[in-house]
Amino acid sequence: MIDPIFQTDNYQLARKLLDVSALRQEAIATNVANAETPGFRRLDIAPDFAAQLKSRLEAGDFAATSDSLRPQLAEDQTARSVRPDGNTVEIERELLAMNRNSVEYDYLSEVVSGNLKQLKLAITGHSGT
């Protein structure tokens, strides 16, 4: 009965982007941990994920196919080495990315929890807060 509520594009998109945000946090932590490792290449979400996400949303079948869409980590091909040892991690960039990712995660978690609160209100007739 409530399955259709959780199959809306907006809810599924928010959940998928929460997954991306959690995975990006892992990448940032790995990058920071390896900031002094010679030859380490910066990691981020694979760039083809955004294109796949966009094409599925435009096709109008996102909720039905979102489970098969999984973000992956990949070497950041746009990161350039500014150090002689070949490491492409810039701590300042990682700290900015961490802050941005934290804000995005907080927003997306509010979207998902808001949907759940609306469902609870529809079922019980009160918000229960």
PyMOL commands that set and color helices and strands:
alter all, ss='L'
color gray80, all
select helices_A, chain A and resi 3-6+9-33+48-59+62-68+91-124
alter helices_A, ss='H'
color red, helices_A
select strands_A, chain A and resi 43-45+73-75
alter strands_A, ss='S'
color yellow, strands_A
deselect
rebuild
show_as cartoon
